[in-house]
């Protein structure tokens, strides 16, 4: 089983959206047994908070199923629990490295070659959603 943890700053917009988008795509492809998918933050700012309402609204609009979410921060011992830490932007990689101290197994990568804008700041959940879908579809092909 491939264990994936999507990572963003607060774990209330991009990473939980990515988690639920990928879970939906994996289910449609009958690959549930191949993947374990979750998401976490690099900060404690939003710890315990649910997914941001506008992120939920975008998933609802696109027909993506999700469950109640509770933001959690990456911890040092998470490094040995997952095969990949899929980050949304360069600063997420830097912050994950501060938590893990090193990445000997090259588990920390970005979802796309470019940063995925944080819709908390931009308000553009459509662009973020489209970037996530593009990256996740490529990731599934790469890992399958």
C-alpha positions in Angstrom: 0.0 0.0 0.0 1.3 3.4 -0.9 0.8 5.9 1.9 0.4 9.5 0.8 0.2 12.6 3.0 -0.8 15.9 1.3 0.8 18.9 3.0 0.0 22.6 3.1 0.3 25.4 5.7 -2.9 25.0 7.7 -4.5 21.8 6.4 -7.9 23.5 5.9 -7.9 24.3 2.1 -5.4 22.8 -0.3 -4.2 19.6 1.4 -7.7 18.4 2.5 -9.1 19.2 -0.9 -6.3 17.2 -2.5 -6.9 14.3 0.0 -10.6 14.1 -0.9 -10.1 14.6 -4.6 -7.6 11.8 -4.7 -9.7 9.5 -2.6 -12.6 10.0 -5.1 -10.4 9.3 -8.1 -8.8 6.3 -6.5 -12.2 4.9 -5.7 -13.5 5.4 -9.2 -10.4 3.5 -10.5 -11.0 0.7 -8.0 -7.6 1.3 -6.5 -8.7 1.8 -2.9 -6.5 -1.1 -1.7 -3.4 0.4 -3.3 -3.5 3.8 -1.5 -3.7 5.2 2.0 -4.4 9.0 1.7 -4.4 11.7 4.3 -3.4 15.3 4.8 -1.6 17.5 7.4 -0.3 21.0 8.0 3.2 22.4 8.6 1.8 24.8 11.3 -0.3 24.5 14.4 -2.4 27.6 13.4 -5.5 25.7 12.4 -5.1 22.6 14.6 -8.4 20.9 15.2 -10.3 23.1 12.7 -12.5 21.7 10.0 -11.9 22.3 6.3 -12.6 25.9 5.3 -16.2 26.4 4.2 -15.2 27.7 0.7 -13.1 24.6 0.2 -16.1 22.5 1.1 -18.3 24.6 -1.2 -15.9 24.0 -4.2 -15.8 20.2 -3.5 -19.6 20.2 -3.3 -19.8 22.1 -6.6 -17.6 19.5 -8.3 -19.3 16.5 -6.7 -16.3 15.4 -4.6 -17.3 13.5 -1.5 -15.6 14.4 1.8 -16.0 13.6 5.4 -15.6 15.8 8.6 -12.0 17.0 8.7 -9.8 18.0 11.6 -6.6 19.8 10.8 -3.5 18.1 12.1 0.2 19.2 12.0 3.0 17.0 10.7 5.1 15.6 13.5 8.7 14.3 13.3 7.7 10.6 13.6 5.3 11.0 10.6 8.3 10.6 8.3 8.4 6.9 8.9 4.6 6.5 8.5 4.2 7.7 4.9 5.9 7.0 1.5 5.3 10.5 0.1 4.6 14.0 1.5 3.0 15.8 -1.4 3.4 19.6 -0.8 1.5 22.4 -2.4 4.3 24.9 -2.5 8.0 25.4 -1.9 7.5 26.9 1.6 5.7 23.7 2.6 8.8 21.7 1.6 11.0 24.0 3.7 8.7 23.8 6.7 8.4 20.0 6.4 12.2 19.8 6.4 12.3 21.9 9.6 10.0 19.3 11.2 11.7 16.2 9.9 15.2 17.6 10.0 16.1 15.7 6.8 14.7 13.8 3.8 17.1 10.9 3.2 14.5 8.9 1.2 13.4 11.8 -1.0 9.8 11.5 0.2 9.0 15.2 0.2 7.9 16.5 -3.3 5.7 19.1 -4.8 2.4 18.1 -6.4 3.1 20.3 -9.5 6.3 21.9 -10.9 4.8 25.2 -9.8 3.4 26.4 -6.5 -0.3 25.9 -6.0 -1.8 29.1 -4.9 -3.4 29.2 -1.4 -7.1 30.1 -2.0 -7.3 31.3 1.6 -5.4 34.3 0.4 -6.4 34.4 -3.3 -10.0 33.5 -3.0 -9.7 31.6 -6.3 -10.8 28.1 -5.3 -11.6 27.2 -8.9 -7.9 27.7 -9.9 -6.7 25.8 -6.9 -9.2 22.9 -7.6 -8.0 22.7 -11.2 -4.4 22.7 -10.2 -5.0 19.9 -7.7 -6.9 17.8 -10.2 -4.1 18.1 -12.7 -1.4 17.2 -10.2 -3.4 14.3 -8.7 -4.2 12.8 -12.1 -0.5 12.8 -12.9 0.4 11.4 -9.5 -2.0 8.5 -9.9 -0.5 7.6 -13.3 3.0 7.9 -11.9 2.3 5.7 -8.9 0.0 3.1 -10.5 
